Amino acid sequence: RLSRCAPPRPLYLPPPSSHLPMATEMTAAWLKAHCKEQGHYTTPALNDKLFLHFKGFDRIQNLEPYTGLKALFLEGNGLEELEGLGGCLELRCLFAQQNMLHTISPGLPAALSTLNVSNNSISLLENLAHLPDLQTLQASHCKLKDLSSIRELVSCKALSCVDLQQNKIDGDPEEMVALFAAMPALACLYMQGNPVVSSVRQYRKRMIASIPTLSYLDDRPVFALERTCAEVDTNL
């Protein structure tokens, strides 16, 4: 059976055309003018999405009035932290890939279901356990180096899609298998490009047999026949 969980793919949005001058500061006046130019509402609370990608911002500011935001696009800026989202209590999707993040800030909106922090300098996945609805996490091409850097994912019980490919994660292969097997909703996993993968004997079979919910692993789906064969081979 084909997975309902599509593999996480980088979401690329081209730089939007704009007649506004480039702004390194996210001022209230600039945000209002930007919303008007993009055909959004000039009343901040009425907007459910904001496209602020490739603007050169170095911090998140003045979003407190945007209480109705469901999706926020911040790709390709110069952000060093994800502070300033305290007023966005309904935020479900946050796209912050290709910034200058070193950490995941505490206080992210608890309603988040999708978080993309790929292509940043993050070395530890933290401050995620308080996000009960987090289903999709993309943290590929970061600076994760060992299993301790991703251990908090076990506390994210709703996580179904996890993209950690092309990091430098290494460690005990048995510990890695056990870590992902402890995630009750895990359906789609990207781990290719990490050293620990080559340490697992018959990696694909082992992961499929150990994670009954897994329906997509790295580059292809997990079909019913493959799962049956993996489970039989592992139990021999």
Secondary structure, 3 states (H helix, E strand, C coil): CCCCCCCCCCCCCCCCCCCCCCCCCCCHHHHHHHHHHCCCCCCHHHCCEEECCCCCCCCCCCCCCCCCCCEEECCCCCCCCCCCCCCCCCCCEEECCCCCCCCCCCCCCCCCCEEECCCCCCCCCCCCCCCCCCCEEECCCCCCCEHHHCHHHHHCCCCCEEECCCCCCECCHHHHHHHHHCCCCCCEEECCCCHHHHHCCCHHHHHHHHCCCCCEECCEECCHHHHHHHHHHHHC
